[in-house]
Structures are given as structure tokens and as C-alpha cells.
Amino acid sequence: APSALGRVDVTEDEHVVTVVADMPGMDERGIDVSLSGSLLTLTGEKKHESEKRDGDYYRSERAFGAFRRVIQLPCEVDPERVDATFKNGVLTVTLHKSAAAQAQRHKIAIKAG
């Protein structure tokens, strides 16, 4: 069975870290998202069943694709402010940066040479 987890992209801006994961053929009920410090863990299981009957011959196939991916986030995030949505086989997790992580970001003024 093909892996149930495709590409995972992590992007960030001043306020949030966004994790986008391709999960073709998955159902949101089979996905688990957990956060521990700055580690985001995605786990899931894909179940595929097919039945074929040909006269007296009967065949049943079951394919299971399980995955576990641990993602190191680029900074500290607020565990109370995490949103996860699943649409068209794509999981999007939006994590708001902690106040400390936002305060650490200093914009450097660029002077003309």
C-alpha cells in the first residue's frame, strides 16, 4: 500500500508556524495530531478494503498504511492556540508563536550604503 503521508511543509511568519501535510486517501478520523514542547507529532492509519467475488471464488484484500512523523518546530508555540483542519486530503496545522518567541524576533533596519 502506498504511504498515507506525503509531503510535509513547514512555514512561518511573525506570528504563526504553519504545517501542511499531504495525506491522500485519509479520513480525518484516522489522524492524530499532538504537540509536546516544540515537537509536533502526526500519526495516522489508512485502511483500504476491497472485496471480489467471481463465481465460487471470493477474495478480500485489506491494506493498512500507518505513519508517524515528528516535526521539530522552528520556535516555541502556544499550546492553547493550535488549529488543525483537514480538507481534500491535506492537513493544515496552524500554531501561534508564544509571546516569548514573538519577542525574540528583532527586525533589523537596513541602512543605505
Secondary structure, 3 states (H helix, E strand, C coil): CCCCCCCEEEEECCCEEEEEEECCCCCHHHEEEEEECCEEEEEEEEEEEEEEEECCEEEEEEEEEEEEEEEECCCCEEEEEEEEEEECCEEEEEEEECHHHHHHCCCCCCCCC
